[in-house]
């Protein structure tokens, strides 16, 4: 297969993919890493891999491919020895802006205190539960799609999702 950038049409395709997915890739990275600069670095790394990839999935699959590469890049950063050292010495980000697909009265009514409790509970989730929760509820993937992307069985995805939701509810004082 041919690299993405081998001519003007490929460059236009790359630029269109960047415009379409860049903010989403950075948002997902911020959720998983809790650091704005690290999320920007991951976004850059992901799109460099896109430039260098010899394979070209069908156009509808680029979003999924970029998400898988983003998750793997975030995992690599968390595994690195310097990451644990750095995390102990720096404050996590206070809040990640999540784009509302639909504004609802319930979402509009959330106070700053409620948001802080939600993010505090989310930051306490283990990394795998964060990944599953983010893909299932924020990216709105099906359980099967999350399982395929993370290399898990659907039952394992459901178990991680159940535990994440239970932890979040507990962090919110039992509210749904």
BAFI-3210 file (N, C-alpha, C; in Angstrom, 3 decimals, decimal comma, padded with zeros to 6 digits):
// residues 176
n [1|2|3|4|5|6|7|8|9|10|11|12|13|14|15|16|17|18|19|20|21|22|23|24|25|26|27|28|29|30|31|32|33|34|35|36|37|38|39|40|41|42|43|44|45|46|47|48|49|50|51|52|53|54|55|56|57|58|59|60|61|62|63|64|65|66|67|68|69|70|71|72|73|74|75|76|77|78|79|80|81|82|83|84|85|86|87|88|89|90|91|92|93|94|95|96|97|98|99|100|101|102|103|104|105|106|107|108|109|110|111|112|113|114|115|116|117|118|119|120|121|122|123|124|125|126|127|128|129|130|131|132|133|134|135|136|137|138|139|140|141|142|143|144|145|146|147|148|149|150|151|152|153|154|155|156|157|158|159|160|161|162|163|164|165|166|167|168|169|170|171|172|173|174|175|176]
n.u [000,840|000,320|001,970|000,253|000,805|001,583|001,226|-000,495|-003,286|-003,291|-002,110|-004,076|-006,050|-004,874|-004,756|-007,475|-008,253|-006,795|-008,000|-010,567|-010,254|-008,368|-008,943|-010,531|-008,770|-006,874|-008,517|-009,283|-006,757|-006,135|-008,052|-007,175|-004,533|-004,420|-003,051|-002,315|-000,157|001,104|-000,991|-001,120|001,360|000,954|-001,086|000,343|002,214|000,493|-000,558|001,768|002,381|000,258|000,977|003,152|002,228|002,100|-000,115|-003,457|-006,378|-009,913|-011,710|-013,769|-012,771|-010,656|-011,059|-011,425|-008,968|-007,204|-008,056|-007,340|-004,534|-004,059|-004,844|-002,949|-000,588|-000,963|-000,928|001,731|003,087|002,226|003,424|006,109|009,036|009,700|007,264|005,767|007,393|007,162|004,359|004,011|005,083|003,691|000,706|-002,502|-004,535|-007,250|-009,733|-011,263|-012,290|-015,161|-016,766|-020,104|-022,454|-025,139|-026,907|-028,440|-031,000|-030,231|-027,435|-026,761|-027,415|-025,502|-023,400|-020,334|-019,154|-020,234|-019,132|-016,427|-016,420|-017,113|-014,893|-012,846|-013,555|-013,377|-010,623|-009,621|-010,130|-008,863|-006,457|-007,360|-010,131|-010,751|-010,148|-012,045|-014,459|-014,279|-014,217|-016,636|-018,699|-018,044|-016,942|-018,903|-018,920|-019,837|-020,125|-018,886|-017,210|-015,469|-014,285|-012,931|-011,135|-009,533|-008,572|-009,907|-012,322|-015,887|-017,252|-015,314|-015,002|-017,545|-017,436|-015,339|-016,535|-018,828|-017,603|-016,309|-018,492|-019,798|-017,846|-017,753|-020,371|-020,322|-018,400|-019,878|-021,647|-023,624|-025,519|-027,183]
n.v [-001,183|002,367|005,308|007,883|010,571|011,107|012,758|015,721|015,312|013,508|015,002|016,910|015,214|014,390|016,867|017,400|015,257|015,931|018,389|017,454|015,508|016,306|017,880|016,080|013,928|015,178|015,854|013,294|012,345|014,160|013,431|010,857|011,208|013,463|015,875|018,823|019,615|017,147|015,901|017,424|016,770|014,038|014,193|015,344|013,300|011,208|012,180|012,379|009,680|008,998|010,318|008,767|006,207|003,215|001,892|002,274|002,720|002,319|005,343|005,754|004,456|005,842|007,473|005,597|004,293|006,390|006,814|004,379|004,515|006,782|005,951|003,913|005,450|007,040|005,059|004,173|006,432|006,501|004,182|004,721|005,304|007,924|009,107|008,365|009,578|012,283|012,683|012,510|014,911|017,025|018,919|017,595|018,337|020,621|020,469|019,065|020,196|019,045|018,589|019,348|017,399|017,647|020,097|019,928|020,488|019,275|019,050|021,720|022,568|021,634|022,437|024,207|022,951|020,358|019,523|019,488|017,427|015,284|015,188|014,708|012,159|010,800|011,028|009,291|006,783|003,622|003,317|001,580|001,473|004,152|004,388|002,622|003,782|006,362|005,769|004,400|006,087|008,807|008,880|007,441|004,754|001,384|-001,471|-003,688|-002,455|-001,042|-003,192|-004,460|-002,408|-002,150|-004,656|-006,518|-008,761|-008,540|-008,994|-008,363|-005,648|-004,758|-005,378|-003,661|-001,228|-001,307|-001,263|001,214|003,007|002,434|003,315|006,042|006,812|006,351|008,234|010,470|010,518|008,543|009,346|009,047]
n.w [000,000|-000,387|000,991|002,864|002,112|-000,900|-002,959|-004,249|-003,840|-001,773|000,242|000,650|001,591|004,007|005,382|005,613|007,251|009,537|010,291|010,833|012,897|014,790|017,164|018,591|019,008|020,656|022,842|023,792|024,526|026,572|028,447|029,103|029,931|031,533|031,211|029,616|027,890|027,385|026,059|023,735|022,651|022,196|020,293|018,159|017,711|016,929|014,500|013,032|012,772|011,184|008,827|008,104|007,758|005,925|005,114|003,968|005,330|004,616|003,915|005,862|008,051|009,162|011,459|013,556|013,402|014,068|016,703|017,958|017,675|019,193|021,801|022,205|022,139|024,401|026,364|026,082|026,995|029,664|030,592|030,518|032,437|033,308|033,358|035,686|037,606|036,859|037,153|039,909|040,761|039,680|039,346|038,477|035,586|035,957|034,689|031,811|028,738|027,373|024,461|024,018|022,450|022,336|023,882|026,961|029,432|031,829|031,613|031,408|033,925|035,649|038,243|039,015|041,191|041,070|038,620|039,316|041,213|039,548|037,767|039,601|040,514|038,062|037,483|039,351|038,410|037,272|034,572|032,399|032,821|032,442|029,710|028,562|029,458|028,309|025,535|025,207|026,270|025,730|023,141|022,025|021,129|020,296|022,519|021,350|019,443|021,127|022,424|020,285|019,547|021,825|022,181|023,772|025,288|024,713|027,120|029,052|028,539|029,293|032,024|032,918|032,282|033,907|036,447|036,314|036,070|038,474|040,290|039,626|040,268|043,017|043,711|043,256|045,263|045,151|043,338|040,142]
ca.u [000,000|001,083|001,848|-000,833|001,240|002,408|000,818|-001,350|-004,581|-003,028|-001,874|-005,394|-006,727|-004,259|-005,207|-008,897|-008,288|-006,298|-009,050|-011,724|-010,007|-007,334|-009,487|-011,003|-007,583|-006,310|-009,448|-009,141|-005,447|-006,229|-008,825|-006,403|-003,244|-004,639|-002,043|-002,550|001,008|001,260|-002,049|-000,706|002,451|000,363|-001,769|001,369|002,742|-000,528|-000,660|003,013|002,206|-000,664|001,764|004,120|001,622|002,096|-001,431|-004,512|-007,717|-011,000|-011,927|-014,637|-012,052|-009,577|-011,363|-011,144|-007,526|-006,602|-008,372|-006,486|-003,163|-004,055|-004,863|-001,641|000,413|-001,182|-000,430|003,190|003,547|001,999|004,362|007,468|009,478|009,660|005,871|005,409|008,140|006,579|003,007|004,083|005,572|002,869|-000,731|-003,289|-005,370|-008,480|-010,936|-011,113|-013,483|-015,768|-017,731|-021,461|-023,093|-026,498|-027,090|-029,687|-031,160|-029,452|-026,028|-026,639|-027,626|-024,365|-022,637|-018,890|-018,841|-020,565|-018,120|-015,188|-016,591|-017,080|-013,516|-012,063|-013,877|-012,845|-009,163|-009,286|-010,339|-007,670|-006,331|-008,194|-011,514|-010,857|-010,202|-013,337|-015,511|-014,155|-014,622|-018,052|-019,649|-017,691|-016,819|-020,160|-018,681|-020,549|-019,292|-018,088|-016,168|-014,481|-013,564|-012,011|-010,092|-008,638|-008,118|-010,563|-013,597|-017,001|-017,536|-014,321|-015,361|-018,713|-016,993|-014,617|-017,513|-019,634|-016,785|-016,088|-019,745|-020,014|-016,908|-018,189|-021,574|-019,884|-017,742|-020,902|-022,562|-024,704|-026,441|-026,955]
ca.v [000,000|003,595|006,253|008,847|011,773|010,847|013,689|016,812|014,839|012,875|016,073|017,471|014,227|014,497|018,116|017,229|014,374|016,699|019,324|016,719|014,657|016,827|018,273|014,865|013,185|015,895|015,712|011,941|012,291|014,907|012,612|009,690|011,591|014,570|016,905|019,527|019,548|015,757|015,629|018,051|015,948|012,805|014,554|015,503|011,963|010,447|012,647|011,994|008,273|009,002|010,682|007,718|004,884|002,711|001,335|003,271|002,172|003,004|006,666|005,691|003,821|006,678|007,906|004,471|004,081|007,471|006,583|003,288|005,017|007,717|005,161|003,264|006,471|007,404|003,930|004,216|007,518|006,113|003,106|005,255|005,548|009,336|009,518|008,264|010,606|013,571|012,743|012,753|016,258|018,028|018,878|017,218|019,422|020,766|020,114|018,886|020,641|018,018|019,240|018,824|017,154|018,161|020,778|019,552|021,217|018,633|019,430|023,148|022,795|021,190|023,542|024,020|021,972|019,043|019,188|019,149|016,085|014,323|015,042|014,082|010,729|010,260|010,924|008,172|005,515|003,016|003,680|000,784|001,901|005,451|004,155|002,018|004,771|007,440|005,293|003,987|007,159|010,085|008,662|006,771|003,504|000,229|-002,349|-004,503|-001,602|-000,786|-004,455|-004,648|-001,379|-002,357|-006,039|-007,164|-009,391|-007,668|-009,180|-007,605|-004,235|-004,513|-005,404|-002,403|-000,148|-001,409|-000,800|002,659|003,702|002,278|004,212|007,421|007,040|006,435|009,536|011,518|010,350|007,627|009,859|008,475]
ca.w [000,000|-000,537|002,098|002,713|001,405|-002,073|-004,003|-003,779|-003,340|-000,474|001,193|000,952|002,441|005,334|006,005|005,968|008,421|010,677|010,701|011,344|014,066|015,688|018,477|019,264|019,441|021,801|023,965|024,323|025,187|027,838|029,386|029,526|030,524|032,471|031,044|028,355|027,006|026,958|025,082|022,471|022,128|021,668|019,045|017,130|017,449|016,202|013,113|012,353|012,400|010,050|007,645|007,771|007,626|004,554|004,818|003,862|005,566|003,908|004,535|007,038|009,157|009,680|012,823|014,455|013,380|014,858|018,114|018,446|017,775|020,334|023,035|022,340|022,467|025,807|027,170|026,050|027,879|031,059|030,928|030,592|033,808|033,667|033,525|037,100|038,314|036,543|037,704|041,357|041,024|039,023|039,594|037,307|035,068|036,720|033,948|030,380|028,039|026,542|023,585|024,110|021,162|022,504|025,154|027,619|030,685|032,886|031,447|031,691|035,354|036,456|038,829|039,046|042,234|040,529|037,617|040,016|041,791|038,442|037,295|040,672|040,456|036,805|037,601|040,237|037,714|036,669|033,156|031,498|032,992|031,772|028,268|028,219|029,687|027,314|024,217|025,196|026,547|025,117|021,701|021,673|020,433|020,846|023,342|020,433|018,862|022,182|022,622|019,160|019,582|022,961|022,215|024,906|024,969|025,082|028,545|029,814|028,371|030,140|033,422|033,183|032,228|035,120|037,582|036,159|036,389|039,909|040,974|039,399|041,075|044,418|043,848|043,195|046,388|044,861|042,309|038,806]
c.u [000,884|000,930|000,762|-000,405|002,136|001,995|-000,098|-002,689|-004,417|-002,787|-003,200|-006,184|-006,198|-004,758|-006,672|-009,041|-007,832|-007,376|-010,212|-011,463|-009,038|-007,863|-009,941|-009,830|-006,968|-007,209|-009,330|-007,821|-005,474|-007,004|-007,983|-005,115|-003,341|-003,591|-002,178|-001,367|001,256|000,223|-001,687|000,422|001,920|-000,349|-000,762|001,939|001,768|-000,582|000,644|002,942|001,259|000,088|002,626|003,496|001,611|000,717|-002,466|-005,849|-008,740|-011,266|-012,784|-013,907|-010,950|-009,833|-011,047|-009,638|-006,825|-006,870|-007,501|-005,051|-003,044|-004,008|-003,510|-000,549|000,274|-000,683|001,092|003,731|003,353|002,979|005,785|007,821|009,382|008,242|005,470|006,127|007,483|005,210|003,020|004,448|004,726|001,405|-001,466|-004,113|-006,678|-009,687|-010,596|-012,404|-013,971|-016,876|-019,085|-022,021|-024,508|-026,586|-028,455|-029,814|-030,338|-027,985|-025,821|-026,727|-026,451|-023,591|-021,148|-018,478|-019,128|-019,529|-016,819|-015,284|-016,528|-015,642|-012,623|-012,298|-013,295|-011,336|-008,738|-009,510|-009,005|-007,637|-007,244|-009,658|-011,736|-011,001|-011,573|-014,458|-015,475|-014,623|-016,122|-018,991|-019,308|-017,548|-018,050|-019,961|-019,530|-019,580|-018,375|-016,948|-015,073|-013,634|-012,534|-010,853|-009,074|-008,127|-008,675|-011,798|-014,715|-017,365|-016,579|-014,608|-016,532|-018,328|-016,261|-015,588|-018,383|-018,864|-016,536|-017,336|-020,032|-019,104|-017,332|-019,432|-021,212|-019,214|-018,708|-021,936|-023,778|-025,692|-026,137|-026,560]
c.v [001,246|004,508|007,281|010,044|011,423|011,744|014,749|016,329|014,180|013,938|016,719|016,524|014,286|015,743|018,028|016,328|015,114|017,656|018,592|016,048|015,230|017,156|017,044|014,041|013,856|015,756|014,331|011,788|013,013|014,114|011,467|010,061|012,704|015,667|017,515|019,382|018,131|015,403|016,236|017,255|014,653|013,089|014,673|014,136|011,132|010,883|012,443|010,533|008,155|009,329|009,527|006,348|004,430|002,179|002,443|002,607|002,900|004,327|006,625|005,133|004,696|007,113|006,834|004,220|005,131|007,281|005,476|003,751|005,968|006,949|004,489|004,261|006,909|006,301|003,941|005,289|007,162|005,041|003,617|005,588|007,007|009,795|009,462|009,337|011,964|013,720|013,026|014,200|017,365|017,830|018,415|018,409|019,450|020,234|019,975|019,335|019,514|018,682|018,554|018,622|017,702|018,833|020,370|020,359|020,610|019,042|020,896|023,433|022,358|022,396|023,224|022,982|020,550|018,602|018,773|017,766|015,012|014,096|014,398|012,570|010,097|010,067|009,762|006,812|004,942|003,313|002,884|001,196|003,269|005,267|003,635|003,045|005,860|006,976|004,985|005,180|008,494|009,971|007,953|005,543|002,418|-000,593|-003,182|-003,687|-001,299|-002,037|-004,677|-003,654|-001,637|-003,785|-006,809|-007,906|-008,420|-007,795|-008,404|-006,111|-003,903|-004,487|-004,109|-001,226|-000,143|-000,864|000,705|003,435|003,605|003,213|005,672|007,748|007,192|007,788|010,701|011,365|009,505|008,119|009,207|009,528]
c.w [000,000|000,681|001,803|001,867|000,226|-003,238|-003,433|-003,227|-001,972|000,597|001,597|001,850|003,872|006,062|006,428|007,195|009,675|011,186|011,374|012,691|015,099|017,082|019,267|019,795|020,671|023,030|024,608|025,063|026,531|028,873|029,945|030,247|031,560|032,371|029,655|027,406|026,513|025,893|023,733|021,823|021,517|020,355|017,905|016,732|016,596|014,741|012,340|011,922|011,212|008,759|007,160|007,519|006,173|004,148|004,789|004,111|004,704|004,623|005,805|008,252|009,756|011,125|013,844|014,546|014,247|016,347|018,690|018,629|018,963|021,650|023,255|022,712|023,923|026,732|027,221|026,983|029,343|031,515|031,135|032,037|034,224|033,936|034,994|037,919|038,096|037,188|039,200|041,674|040,409|039,356|038,344|036,819|035,836|035,974|032,480|029,740|027,138|025,754|023,723|022,719|021,174|023,858|025,720|028,898|031,821|032,822|031,791|033,186|036,222|036,980|038,760|040,078|041,757|039,498|038,284|040,640|040,710|037,985|038,347|040,655|039,190|036,891|038,483|039,578|037,242|035,167|032,218|031,609|032,359|030,267|027,847|028,356|028,609|025,936|024,155|025,330|025,890|023,603|021,146|020,795|021,063|021,694|022,455|019,821|019,883|022,390|021,516|019,219|020,686|023,071|023,404|024,426|025,338|026,565|029,431|029,716|029,287|031,609|033,787|033,199|033,473|036,320|037,503|036,552|037,888|040,708|040,817|040,214|042,544|044,679|043,831|044,314|046,071|043,848|040,971|037,824]
res [x|x|x|x|x|x|x|x|x|x|x|x|x|x|x|x|x|x|x|x|x|x|x|x|x|x|x|x|x|x|x|x|x|x|x|x|x|x|x|x|x|x|x|x|x|x|x|x|x|x|x|x|x|x|x|x|x|x|x|x|x|x|x|x|x|x|x|x|x|x|x|x|x|x|x|x|x|x|x|x|x|x|x|x|x|x|x|x|x|x|x|x|x|x|x|x|x|x|x|x|x|x|x|x|x|x|x|x|x|x|x|x|x|x|x|x|x|x|x|x|x|x|x|x|x|x|x|x|x|x|x|x|x|x|x|x|x|x|x|x|x|x|x|x|x|x|x|x|x|x|x|x|x|x|x|x|x|x|x|x|x|x|x|x|x|x|x|x|x|x|x|x|x|x|x|x]
***
